[in-house]
């Protein structure tokens, strides 16, 4: 639901406010995320893993103690980092960014760092309990406020200049984060209460703190690397586009369209894989701490298989209908860019799922190392290809595809080595691929027969998905037992 609302918001921004305002907003976002990583220091994920382990061992009181300690740390670090960043924002806006109009956006985003850091402690605790509902409700409330307030403010401020429209988007984000925090805090105090025994032992705070930072430090390094690379991309791509012959405003607009249109469409199918990765950390941790390695292998196999089965048809639809989809976002020039990104899409989804598995196994340093390997290929390709007039954003897209592929393969090999998970090409790839080929053929035939009308597109996608499901059922990739496990509808099958 949260991703669907986000998709609607991106559409409203791109069609009514434009790629230039979104480009200004997204230039700031990687630096904001880097500050947030420094603030939270990987603690929410560590809380999730530690709480899951303590609950599985029958120690809910210790789980609460872990959460309370983390909340104190995150509140303090949130205040310090937000104040520091607000102080240095003018200097950073003039020195780091290719467009100095980002300053207002930057200043508005800084208080959100404190709000998100506090909320992340609550989300980590609920995730450790394997209860994703409070997080989901708070994020939906946050997104609703962000859409309604952010869009209306951006529209009202647009006549005063693009930079003020971008500031309106930032204000909407700040208000949304605040509402999300209020919602999850209320759920904690009003809703869930775990049963505690007076005899439950609580570890000394120093011991808990040591474990917390031992688990959190590699995650912090990994997320710092990821956000640092995003910040590099946010500064590098507009600069290299200018080297290819675009003006500063054209480069900002194209970069905004890349994030607001192409990556919004590519990432929409990850609504499933993103949620799956979040739930895998405590699920794998719980099985690993009980030495149930057969359960670890079974859950990992299921997660990877489902990622491919769900992601592949979405990517086929994106490839087939790239032109109408980018036109829908008022970014028709990005049609070839989206088609290139589709080739890396399945690896992007797999790396999300496999990162969740590795984090659940406690090997949080491995995704970091694999990200470095991916970046070592991606960044030089961005530098060289994006600056070429023949390639431009297409070069950036191929650079991203290469990075996704390297990280996903390295993650899969690490999981296989650590758990003994067999990399079954037939179940993981060949069966879904054969169904995908059948779907693609059906879409091509129907497109030739029905043409490019809205009703035609709907019929084509519905029939294509039906063909995909039928082939999966016939080749054994999906069994009747799998259908019975579907939420809401499975019990009726």
Buried (B, 14 or more C-beta within 10 A) or exposed (E): EBBEBBBEBBBBBBEBBBBBBBBBBBBBBBBBBBBBBBBBBBBBBBBBBBBBBBBBEEBBBBBBBBBEBBBEBBEEBBBEBBEBBBEEBEEBBEEBBBBEBBBBBBBBBBBBBBBBBBBBBBBBBBBBBBBBEBBBBBBBBBBBBBBBBBBEBBBEBBEEEBBBBBBBBBBBBBBBBBBBBBBBBEBBEEEEEEEEEEEBEEBEBEEBBEBBBEBBBBBBBBBBBBBBBBBBBBBBBBBBBBBBEBEEEBBBBBBBBBBBBBBBBBBBBBBBBBBBBBBBBBBBBBBBBEEEBEBBBEBBBBBBBBBBBBBBBBBBBBBBBBBEBBBBBBBBBBBBBBBBBBBBBBBBBBBBBBBBBBBBBBBBBBBBBBBBBBBEBBBEBBBEBBBBEEBBBBBBBBBBBBBBBBBBBBBBBBBBEBBEBEBEEEBBBEBBBBBBEBBBEBBEEBBEEBEEEEEBBEBBBEBBBEBBBBBBBEBEBBEEEBEEEEEEEEEEE
